[in-house]
Amino acid sequence: MTACDAADESQAGELPSAHTTPTGPVPASSVPSTVAAPLAPLHGTIRVWVDWAPEEMSNLLALVESFQQSHPGVAFAVSYYSPGTLLTSVESAAGGQDSPTLFFGPSSWGPGLWREGLVQDVAERVLPEHRQLISLAAWSQVEVGPSIIGMPIELQGQVLFRNRALLSQEAGTVGSLVQLARQRSDEGLIGARLDLGFDSSSGFLAACGDLRLTQDGQVRLDDATGVCWLTLMQALSATGVASYGDDSDRYAFLRRLSPWLLDRSDLLAELGQSLGEENLAVDAWPTFEATGRRLASHVWTQNAYFSSRAAPQDTEAAWAFLAFLLTPEAQMKLSLAGSKRHLPVVSGLPLGDSRLAELALALQDGIGLPQVDQMAVLAAILDRAGRSVAEQGVDPTVAWGRAMENLRTSPSEP
């Protein structure tokens, strides 16, 4: 683990090979088999690149050791990259002898890596058992047409955090959320500082009808859904001063000024350390009274990607390791790393940890974030439409009509 404490964090630190001589057989009951194990003995070297925190690296290395006890012919070379450097390192290493066999990164990387030819299509390797194991929304984060460009290992999404010290009760409806915020305003406090930008609020389309993808891969919204969503944005703007993609909402939450925060689920540990674990809650999504449906998250994943340059023998070993990471034992070990909480991508696991249970409840009806280029254009246009109804009082129907006209005439970039 000395690589994680290297003085020059911009460079990768390669950990010593985790290949060890097994001390004895692993009891079958201790390593649940989620999918069929390979029939032939495995050989090769799996070069794994990650940018995880040290405590997460420790859990990963423990799983590597466990895997090698069953597959002693497989060697590992695990390299750590500081956050923000892994993607560019993968791109620059393409085709080189030291390029990774397997690397972990967010689903947002997938389409670009696929277009550049840097990751494998693993569709032919995916078994019905995999389809049954992994939540439906997660598959949308690795599918590009008929191709599967990675495998999900963790579910993430947008959640509604609450500071219990400021507000002891959660809001069951949008109307009660607005009412609670206004009560705080009447007391001279900040009602709320919610990020209503499209990146944060796009999942709320679930309360109205959701996004649709056409056969040509473009994003489409029908008029009724769009007007409904803008009406919802107008209602939520009554909670206080909205933000749109900046950090003012997070700043107000961390300063204990705003009782709520719409933000990424992977911030759970950071927020808990700042506010105190006992003060931080992840609320269930409130119901929008106009439709009788709950708001929801857009969800995405952390994926395992297989390099298109890897040798066949190494890819076979890496795929077996990925199957091992999807076993209940491995998923639960990856989910709990010190103060970190990561929601398993495998459905139906017993979540004894209360934090994971809160995340699971918040994301259970989440909708996969569309992995299409037009999302950037759509987000910019709908951000402007949302601000017009929230800040200028424009009628949602009028604002929606303008937004769709802008979308029809907009260039491919926002």
Secondary structure, DSSP 4 states (H G I P E B T S, - for coil): -GGGG-S-TTS-EEPPP-----SSPPPGGGS--SSPPPSSPP-EEEEEEE---HHHHHHHHHHHHHHHHH-TTEEEEEEE--TTSHHHHHHHTTTSTT--SEEEEEGGGHHHHHHTT-B---GGG--HHHHHHB-HHHHTTTEETTEE--EEEEEEEEEEEEETTT-SS--SBHHHHHHHHHHHHHTTS-----B-SHHHHGGGGGGTT--EE-TTS-EE--HHHHHHHHHHHHHHGGGS--BSSSSHHHHHHHTT--SEEEEEGGGHHHHHHHH-GGGEEEEPPPEETTTTEE---EEEEEEEEEBTTS-HHHHHHHHHHHHHHTSHHHHHHHHEETTEE-EESBTT----SHHHHHHHHHHTT-EEPP--THHHHHHHHHHHHHHHHHHS---HHHHHHHHHHHHHH--S--
